[in-house]
């Protein structure tokens, strides 16, 4: 509680974490918090403008997938008499 001539009663309150005290200070009981004259309420006509009704929708249906077709490839057999260079040898030779 501090002396403040700019307000009615000449007394004001200061938020305690903003104050550093030195010495001894008398302990003062704070006054009760004043009750506001009117209680804030929500205007029902204004609030009704923001109520949005979401229309119900149908849930998605499950469609089973078609049959899985796994392709088959003929096996590669090396031809007899072909003098091919292995590709790994060509790559490592270029590196």
Biotite code that builds the C-alpha atoms (Angstrom):
import biotite.structure as struc

atoms = struc.array([
    struc.Atom([0.000, 0.000, 0.000], chain_id="A", res_id=1, res_name="UNK", atom_name="CA", element="C"),
    struc.Atom([1.456, 3.373, -1.000], chain_id="A", res_id=2, res_name="UNK", atom_name="CA", element="C"),
    struc.Atom([0.350, 6.996, -0.725], chain_id="A", res_id=3, res_name="UNK", atom_name="CA", element="C"),
    struc.Atom([-0.913, 8.070, -4.141], chain_id="A", res_id=4, res_name="UNK", atom_name="CA", element="C"),
    struc.Atom([-2.690, 11.444, -4.275], chain_id="A", res_id=5, res_name="UNK", atom_name="CA", element="C"),
    struc.Atom([-3.901, 10.912, -7.865], chain_id="A", res_id=6, res_name="UNK", atom_name="CA", element="C"),
    struc.Atom([-6.784, 8.577, -6.863], chain_id="A", res_id=7, res_name="UNK", atom_name="CA", element="C"),
    struc.Atom([-9.783, 8.784, -4.570], chain_id="A", res_id=8, res_name="UNK", atom_name="CA", element="C"),
    struc.Atom([-8.730, 8.050, -0.993], chain_id="A", res_id=9, res_name="UNK", atom_name="CA", element="C"),
    struc.Atom([-5.067, 8.815, -1.789], chain_id="A", res_id=10, res_name="UNK", atom_name="CA", element="C"),
    struc.Atom([-4.003, 5.160, -1.394], chain_id="A", res_id=11, res_name="UNK", atom_name="CA", element="C"),
    struc.Atom([-2.910, 2.678, -4.075], chain_id="A", res_id=12, res_name="UNK", atom_name="CA", element="C"),
    struc.Atom([-1.570, -0.866, -4.174], chain_id="A", res_id=13, res_name="UNK", atom_name="CA", element="C"),
    struc.Atom([1.632, -2.035, -5.914], chain_id="A", res_id=14, res_name="UNK", atom_name="CA", element="C"),
    struc.Atom([2.275, -5.522, -7.313], chain_id="A", res_id=15, res_name="UNK", atom_name="CA", element="C"),
    struc.Atom([4.760, -7.026, -4.828], chain_id="A", res_id=16, res_name="UNK", atom_name="CA", element="C"),
    struc.Atom([7.199, -8.718, -7.309], chain_id="A", res_id=17, res_name="UNK", atom_name="CA", element="C"),
    struc.Atom([7.901, -5.246, -8.753], chain_id="A", res_id=18, res_name="UNK", atom_name="CA", element="C"),
    struc.Atom([9.017, -3.803, -5.394], chain_id="A", res_id=19, res_name="UNK", atom_name="CA", element="C"),
    struc.Atom([12.252, -4.224, -3.444], chain_id="A", res_id=20, res_name="UNK", atom_name="CA", element="C"),
    struc.Atom([11.901, -3.390, 0.258], chain_id="A", res_id=21, res_name="UNK", atom_name="CA", element="C"),
    struc.Atom([14.661, -2.253, 2.601], chain_id="A", res_id=22, res_name="UNK", atom_name="CA", element="C"),
    struc.Atom([14.116, -2.156, 6.328], chain_id="A", res_id=23, res_name="UNK", atom_name="CA", element="C"),
    struc.Atom([10.922, -3.050, 8.165], chain_id="A", res_id=24, res_name="UNK", atom_name="CA", element="C"),
    struc.Atom([7.477, -2.326, 6.758], chain_id="A", res_id=25, res_name="UNK", atom_name="CA", element="C"),
    struc.Atom([4.207, -2.569, 8.713], chain_id="A", res_id=26, res_name="UNK", atom_name="CA", element="C"),
    struc.Atom([1.849, -5.351, 7.657], chain_id="A", res_id=27, res_name="UNK", atom_name="CA", element="C"),
    struc.Atom([-1.407, -3.960, 6.202], chain_id="A", res_id=28, res_name="UNK", atom_name="CA", element="C"),
    struc.Atom([-4.544, -6.017, 5.536], chain_id="A", res_id=29, res_name="UNK", atom_name="CA", element="C"),
    struc.Atom([-5.720, -5.453, 1.926], chain_id="A", res_id=30, res_name="UNK", atom_name="CA", element="C"),
    struc.Atom([-9.312, -4.321, 1.430], chain_id="A", res_id=31, res_name="UNK", atom_name="CA", element="C"),
    struc.Atom([-11.807, -6.769, -0.115], chain_id="A", res_id=32, res_name="UNK", atom_name="CA", element="C"),
    struc.Atom([-12.016, -6.811, -3.886], chain_id="A", res_id=33, res_name="UNK", atom_name="CA", element="C"),
    struc.Atom([-14.895, -4.610, -5.029], chain_id="A", res_id=34, res_name="UNK", atom_name="CA", element="C"),
    struc.Atom([-17.792, -6.392, -6.730], chain_id="A", res_id=35, res_name="UNK", atom_name="CA", element="C"),
    struc.Atom([-18.543, -5.110, -10.234], chain_id="A", res_id=36, res_name="UNK", atom_name="CA", element="C"),
    struc.Atom([-21.853, -3.290, -10.634], chain_id="A", res_id=37, res_name="UNK", atom_name="CA", element="C"),
    struc.Atom([-22.945, -5.469, -13.540], chain_id="A", res_id=38, res_name="UNK", atom_name="CA", element="C"),
    struc.Atom([-22.177, -9.067, -14.266], chain_id="A", res_id=39, res_name="UNK", atom_name="CA", element="C"),
    struc.Atom([-20.900, -9.576, -17.814], chain_id="A", res_id=40, res_name="UNK", atom_name="CA", element="C"),
    struc.Atom([-23.190, -11.857, -19.795], chain_id="A", res_id=41, res_name="UNK", atom_name="CA", element="C"),
    struc.Atom([-23.204, -13.183, -23.321], chain_id="A", res_id=42, res_name="UNK", atom_name="CA", element="C"),
    struc.Atom([-25.700, -11.617, -25.682], chain_id="A", res_id=43, res_name="UNK", atom_name="CA", element="C"),
    struc.Atom([-27.775, -14.627, -26.881], chain_id="A", res_id=44, res_name="UNK", atom_name="CA", element="C"),
    struc.Atom([-28.552, -13.047, -30.264], chain_id="A", res_id=45, res_name="UNK", atom_name="CA", element="C"),
    struc.Atom([-24.867, -12.454, -30.934], chain_id="A", res_id=46, res_name="UNK", atom_name="CA", element="C"),
    struc.Atom([-23.877, -15.943, -29.769], chain_id="A", res_id=47, res_name="UNK", atom_name="CA", element="C"),
    struc.Atom([-26.570, -17.520, -31.965], chain_id="A", res_id=48, res_name="UNK", atom_name="CA", element="C"),
    struc.Atom([-24.847, -16.138, -35.068], chain_id="A", res_id=49, res_name="UNK", atom_name="CA", element="C"),
    struc.Atom([-21.808, -18.314, -34.409], chain_id="A", res_id=50, res_name="UNK", atom_name="CA", element="C"),
    struc.Atom([-23.627, -21.606, -33.831], chain_id="A", res_id=51, res_name="UNK", atom_name="CA", element="C"),
    struc.Atom([-23.052, -23.737, -36.894], chain_id="A", res_id=52, res_name="UNK", atom_name="CA", element="C"),
    struc.Atom([-24.989, -26.946, -37.308], chain_id="A", res_id=53, res_name="UNK", atom_name="CA", element="C"),
    struc.Atom([-23.117, -29.574, -39.267], chain_id="A", res_id=54, res_name="UNK", atom_name="CA", element="C"),
    struc.Atom([-25.453, -31.694, -41.389], chain_id="A", res_id=55, res_name="UNK", atom_name="CA", element="C"),
    struc.Atom([-25.068, -35.451, -40.902], chain_id="A", res_id=56, res_name="UNK", atom_name="CA", element="C"),
    struc.Atom([-23.204, -37.259, -43.664], chain_id="A", res_id=57, res_name="UNK", atom_name="CA", element="C"),
    struc.Atom([-23.128, -40.871, -44.723], chain_id="A", res_id=58, res_name="UNK", atom_name="CA", element="C"),
    struc.Atom([-20.186, -42.940, -43.616], chain_id="A", res_id=59, res_name="UNK", atom_name="CA", element="C"),
    struc.Atom([-17.877, -44.216, -46.364], chain_id="A", res_id=60, res_name="UNK", atom_name="CA", element="C"),
    struc.Atom([-18.527, -47.733, -47.565], chain_id="A", res_id=61, res_name="UNK", atom_name="CA", element="C"),
    struc.Atom([-15.927, -50.448, -47.936], chain_id="A", res_id=62, res_name="UNK", atom_name="CA", element="C"),
    struc.Atom([-15.203, -51.672, -51.441], chain_id="A", res_id=63, res_name="UNK", atom_name="CA", element="C"),
    struc.Atom([-13.133, -54.866, -51.532], chain_id="A", res_id=64, res_name="UNK", atom_name="CA", element="C"),
    struc.Atom([-10.035, -54.683, -53.741], chain_id="A", res_id=65, res_name="UNK", atom_name="CA", element="C"),
    struc.Atom([-9.684, -56.727, -56.888], chain_id="A", res_id=66, res_name="UNK", atom_name="CA", element="C"),
    struc.Atom([-7.643, -59.937, -56.984], chain_id="A", res_id=67, res_name="UNK", atom_name="CA", element="C"),
    struc.Atom([-3.866, -59.586, -56.739], chain_id="A", res_id=68, res_name="UNK", atom_name="CA", element="C"),
    struc.Atom([-2.046, -60.664, -59.860], chain_id="A", res_id=69, res_name="UNK", atom_name="CA", element="C"),
    struc.Atom([1.624, -61.469, -59.271], chain_id="A", res_id=70, res_name="UNK", atom_name="CA", element="C"),
    struc.Atom([3.604, -61.346, -62.521], chain_id="A", res_id=71, res_name="UNK", atom_name="CA", element="C"),
    struc.Atom([5.997, -64.171, -63.302], chain_id="A", res_id=72, res_name="UNK", atom_name="CA", element="C"),
    struc.Atom([9.098, -63.738, -65.385], chain_id="A", res_id=73, res_name="UNK", atom_name="CA", element="C"),
    struc.Atom([10.996, -66.433, -67.233], chain_id="A", res_id=74, res_name="UNK", atom_name="CA", element="C"),
    struc.Atom([14.326, -67.264, -65.614], chain_id="A", res_id=75, res_name="UNK", atom_name="CA", element="C"),
    struc.Atom([17.379, -66.008, -67.443], chain_id="A", res_id=76, res_name="UNK", atom_name="CA", element="C"),
    struc.Atom([19.787, -68.748, -68.305], chain_id="A", res_id=77, res_name="UNK", atom_name="CA", element="C"),
    struc.Atom([23.191, -67.767, -69.573], chain_id="A", res_id=78, res_name="UNK", atom_name="CA", element="C"),
    struc.Atom([23.670, -68.651, -73.199], chain_id="A", res_id=79, res_name="UNK", atom_name="CA", element="C"),
    struc.Atom([26.408, -71.064, -73.913], chain_id="A", res_id=80, res_name="UNK", atom_name="CA", element="C"),
    struc.Atom([29.326, -69.695, -75.814], chain_id="A", res_id=81, res_name="UNK", atom_name="CA", element="C"),
    struc.Atom([28.610, -66.032, -75.052], chain_id="A", res_id=82, res_name="UNK", atom_name="CA", element="C"),
    struc.Atom([31.686, -64.138, -73.990], chain_id="A", res_id=83, res_name="UNK", atom_name="CA", element="C"),
    struc.Atom([30.071, -61.345, -72.004], chain_id="A", res_id=84, res_name="UNK", atom_name="CA", element="C"),
    struc.Atom([31.909, -59.229, -69.454], chain_id="A", res_id=85, res_name="UNK", atom_name="CA", element="C"),
    struc.Atom([30.193, -59.086, -66.054], chain_id="A", res_id=86, res_name="UNK", atom_name="CA", element="C"),
    struc.Atom([28.618, -55.689, -65.421], chain_id="A", res_id=87, res_name="UNK", atom_name="CA", element="C"),
    struc.Atom([30.193, -55.437, -61.915], chain_id="A", res_id=88, res_name="UNK", atom_name="CA", element="C"),
    struc.Atom([33.640, -55.665, -63.520], chain_id="A", res_id=89, res_name="UNK", atom_name="CA", element="C"),
    struc.Atom([32.797, -52.861, -65.954], chain_id="A", res_id=90, res_name="UNK", atom_name="CA", element="C"),
    struc.Atom([31.503, -50.594, -63.154], chain_id="A", res_id=91, res_name="UNK", atom_name="CA", element="C"),
    struc.Atom([34.481, -51.185, -60.867], chain_id="A", res_id=92, res_name="UNK", atom_name="CA", element="C"),
    struc.Atom([36.844, -50.697, -63.815], chain_id="A", res_id=93, res_name="UNK", atom_name="CA", element="C"),
    struc.Atom([35.294, -47.307, -64.607], chain_id="A", res_id=94, res_name="UNK", atom_name="CA", element="C"),
    struc.Atom([35.466, -46.307, -60.922], chain_id="A", res_id=95, res_name="UNK", atom_name="CA", element="C"),
])
